[in-house]
Amino acid sequence: MLDRYQFDILLTYNCNLKCHGCDTYSDYLNGNQNWEYLKECINNWSKRLVPLQKQNRIPFDKVKIMGGEPTLYKELPEVIYLLAEKFPNWKVVLGTNGLLLHKKPKVLEAIKETKTNIFISKHFNDKNYLKKLKYSLEESLEYLGDDYKLVNKKNGFVNIIDTTRQNYWTMFNKRDKTGIHPYNDNDIRSSWERCHAKYCKSLYKNELYKCCVHAFLKDALAHWGQLDDLDWQPYIKSNQHPATLEMTDDELVDWCLTDEESICNMCPSQDRHIDNTIKQNGMVFK
């Protein structure tokens, strides 16, 4: 269970893919976090979370770098070095689709020097896509050396998750031509249990959120012009979120350890999967 808890850091909405139903809304949002501000946020939260983890009060042991696609973030090497410094004895993980990794020598060097783990999402069954992914991974792992060639092994540094498998890709909100809409299934425990991110707390604008789906909700609603929609008000104005630096240690621990909450009602309580073709969203790989 311990390895499942993680502290997520969003770098960018920008992505070289546009997977329909992306949990960070990167299929239609774009933009980067300002590096100087993000650095301040990481410093602030490391001072709160690392001591609590050392005291065994919170079950975090992993900090994950997320996008969009993190390799598009100019300062990614600096992010990797900073996290390795500020979160000693934590597992630092780079979450990536892997397609651009071989083109980023400074990123690869930072990964190698800090022993950063790599979590790669295999997104499609398209032959041209798979060819590109295979080439990028082979080139990258050859550069990184033997430690990184133990893919999907217990003590390896690289894990590849196949998100093309049946009944994996979940729609976290209903979408139509007017925008996005909460499910409001009123079975909050089931919504939480089905969530892939239920043990992941997301850092955004110097505050912690239940998950990335909630952290970036306001930006998604702003895109669709839905910030005033009545259906979304309970999730925008939730008194449970976000967690702030002003919280006491006890409050922060309680917040981190809480399972389902009212905001989970925005997500489906039943399986709401889409197939690989819909997920591919019209993208062509040549």
C-alpha positions in Angstrom: 0.0 0.0 0.0 2.8 2.4 0.9 4.2 2.5 -2.7 0.8 3.6 -4.0 0.7 6.9 -2.2 2.3 9.7 -4.2 2.7 13.4 -4.4 2.0 14.6 -7.9 3.6 17.7 -9.5 2.1 19.1 -12.7 4.6 20.9 -14.9 2.6 21.6 -18.1 -0.7 21.0 -19.8 1.2 20.8 -23.1 1.4 17.4 -24.7 2.4 15.9 -28.0 -0.7 13.6 -27.7 -4.3 14.6 -27.4 -5.9 11.5 -25.8 -9.6 12.0 -25.4 -10.6 12.1 -21.8 -7.1 12.9 -20.4 -7.3 13.2 -16.6 -5.3 16.4 -16.7 -7.4 17.9 -19.5 -4.4 18.1 -21.8 -6.5 17.1 -24.8 -7.7 20.7 -24.9 -5.7 22.8 -22.3 -2.2 24.1 -22.8 0.4 26.2 -20.9 3.2 25.7 -18.5 3.7 26.4 -14.8 6.2 29.2 -14.2 9.4 27.5 -13.1 10.4 30.1 -10.4 7.0 29.9 -8.8 6.9 26.1 -9.1 10.3 25.9 -7.4 9.0 27.9 -4.5 6.0 25.6 -4.2 8.1 22.5 -4.2 10.4 24.0 -1.5 7.4 25.0 0.6 5.7 21.6 0.5 8.8 19.5 1.0 9.3 21.3 4.3 5.9 20.2 5.4 5.6 16.7 3.9 9.1 15.3 4.4 9.1 15.7 8.2 5.7 14.1 8.4 6.8 11.2 6.3 9.9 10.7 8.5 7.6 10.6 11.5 5.5 7.9 9.8 2.5 10.1 10.0 1.7 10.1 6.2 2.2 7.1 4.0 3.9 8.9 1.1 7.1 7.6 -0.3 6.9 8.8 -3.9 6.9 12.1 -5.8 5.8 11.9 -9.4 6.4 14.4 -12.2 3.4 14.8 -14.5 2.1 16.7 -17.5 0.6 16.9 -20.0 3.9 15.6 -21.3 6.8 16.6 -18.9 9.5 16.3 -21.5 8.0 19.3 -23.2 8.8 21.4 -20.0 12.0 23.3 -20.6 13.2 23.1 -17.0 12.5 19.4 -16.5 16.2 18.6 -15.7 16.1 21.2 -13.0 12.9 19.8 -11.6 14.4 16.3 -11.4 17.5 17.6 -9.5 15.4 19.7 -7.1 13.0 16.8 -6.2 15.9 14.5 -5.6 17.4 17.1 -3.3 14.2 18.1 -1.5 12.7 14.6 -1.1 15.6 12.4 0.0 14.8 8.7 0.4 11.6 9.2 -1.6 11.2 7.6 -5.0 11.2 10.2 -7.7 9.2 9.2 -10.8 8.9 10.8 -14.2 5.5 10.0 -15.8 5.8 10.2 -19.6 4.4 8.9 -22.8 8.0 8.2 -23.8 7.9 9.3 -27.4 10.2 12.3 -26.9 12.5 11.0 -24.3 15.4 10.0 -26.6 15.5 13.6 -27.9 16.2 15.0 -24.4 19.8 14.3 -23.5 19.8 16.7 -20.5 16.7 15.0 -19.2 18.2 11.6 -19.6 21.4 12.8 -17.8 19.4 14.1 -14.9 17.4 10.9 -14.7 20.7 8.8 -14.7 22.5 11.0 -12.1 19.5 11.0 -9.6 18.4 7.4 -10.2 14.9 8.8 -11.1 12.3 6.1 -12.0 10.4 6.3 -15.3 6.7 5.5 -15.6 5.7 5.1 -19.3 2.1 5.0 -20.5 1.6 2.9 -23.7 -1.4 4.6 -25.2 -2.3 3.1 -28.5 -2.2 -0.1 -30.7 -1.4 1.9 -33.8 1.6 0.3 -35.6 3.3 3.6 -36.5 2.9 4.8 -32.9 4.3 1.5 -31.5 7.3 1.8 -33.8 8.0 5.3 -32.6 7.6 4.3 -29.0 9.9 1.3 -29.3 12.6 3.3 -31.0 12.5 6.1 -28.4 12.6 3.6 -25.5 15.5 1.6 -27.0 17.6 4.7 -27.6 16.8 6.1 -24.1 17.4 2.9 -22.2 20.7 2.3 -24.0 21.8 5.8 -22.9 20.7 5.2 -19.3 22.5 1.9 -18.9 21.9 -1.5 -17.3 20.0 -0.2 -14.3 17.2 1.0 -16.6 17.0 -2.1 -18.8 15.0 -4.1 -16.2 11.6 -3.1 -17.5 8.6 -4.0 -15.3 10.8 -5.8 -12.8 10.4 -5.5 -9.1 13.7 -3.6 -8.5 13.8 -2.0 -12.0 13.7 1.7 -12.7 11.3 1.5 -15.6 7.7 0.6 -15.7 5.4 0.5 -18.7 1.7 0.4 -18.2 -0.5 -0.7 -21.1 -3.5 1.7 -21.1 -4.8 0.1 -24.3 -6.1 -2.9 -22.5 -9.8 -3.4 -22.4 -11.8 -1.5 -19.8 -8.9 0.7 -18.6 -9.3 4.2 -20.0 -11.9 6.0 -17.9 -13.9 9.2 -18.6 -13.8 11.3 -15.4 -16.6 13.6 -16.6 -19.4 13.5 -19.2 -18.6 15.6 -22.3 -20.8 17.0 -25.0 -20.7 20.0 -27.3 -21.6 22.3 -24.5 -18.7 21.3 -22.3 -18.0 18.9 -19.4 -20.4 17.7 -16.7 -20.2 15.9 -13.4 -21.6 12.4 -13.1 -23.3 13.1 -9.7 -24.0 9.3 -9.3 -24.4 9.8 -5.5 -22.3 6.7 -4.7 -19.2 8.4 -3.5 -17.5 5.3 -2.1 -17.7 3.5 -5.4 -16.5 6.6 -7.3 -13.4 6.7 -5.0 -12.8 3.0 -5.2 -12.7 3.1 -9.0 -10.3 6.0 -9.2 -6.9 5.4 -10.5 -5.6 8.4 -8.6 -7.2 7.8 -5.3 -3.8 7.7 -3.5 -2.3 10.7 -5.5 -2.3 14.2 -4.0 -1.7 16.9 -6.6 0.3 20.1 -6.1 -1.1 23.1 -8.0 -0.5 26.8 -7.3 1.0 26.1 -3.9 -2.0 24.0 -2.7 -2.7 20.3 -2.5 -5.7 18.7 -4.2 -7.4 15.3 -3.8 -6.3 14.4 -7.3 -5.3 15.9 -10.6 -8.8 15.7 -11.9 -10.0 18.1 -9.2 -6.8 20.2 -9.1 -7.2 21.4 -12.7 -11.0 21.5 -12.8 -11.3 25.3 -12.7 -8.9 25.6 -15.6 -11.0 23.1 -17.6 -14.3 24.9 -16.7 -12.7 28.2 -17.7 -11.9 26.8 -21.1 -15.5 25.7 -21.6 -17.0 28.9 -20.1 -18.6 26.9 -17.3 -17.2 28.4 -14.1 -20.7 29.6 -13.2 -22.5 26.3 -14.0 -24.6 25.3 -11.0 -23.7 21.6 -11.4 -20.1 22.4 -10.8 -20.4 24.8 -7.8 -20.2 22.0 -5.1 -16.9 20.9 -6.6 -15.4 24.3 -7.1 -16.3 25.6 -3.6 -15.7 22.4 -1.7 -14.7 23.3 1.9 -12.5 20.2 2.0 -10.1 21.3 -0.7 -7.5 22.4 -1.3 -5.0 21.7 1.5 -2.9 24.7 2.3 0.3 25.5 4.0 -1.6 27.2 6.8 -3.0 23.9 8.0 -1.5 22.4 11.2 0.4 19.1 11.0 -2.6 17.3 12.4 -5.0 18.8 9.9 -2.7 18.0 7.1 -2.3 14.4 8.2 -6.0 14.0 8.5 -6.5 15.5 5.0 -3.9 13.2 3.4 -5.4 10.1 5.0 -9.0 10.7 4.2 -10.5 8.4 1.6 -13.7 9.3 -0.2 -15.1 12.8 0.0 -18.0 14.7 -1.5 -15.9 15.9 -4.4 -15.5 12.3 -5.6 -19.1 12.5 -6.7 -18.0 14.4 -9.8 -16.5 11.2 -11.1 -18.3 8.0 -12.2 -19.4 5.4 -9.6 -19.7 2.8 -12.4 -17.3 1.8 -15.2 -17.3 4.5 -17.9 -14.6 3.3 -20.3 -13.9 4.3 -23.9 -12.2 2.2 -26.5 -8.7 2.8 -28.0 -10.1 4.3 -31.2 -12.0 7.0 -29.4 -9.1 7.6 -27.0 -6.8 8.1 -30.0 -8.9 11.2 -30.9 -8.1 11.2 -34.6 -4.3 11.3 -34.1 -2.2 9.9 -36.9 1.3 8.7 -36.5 3.5 8.7 -39.6 
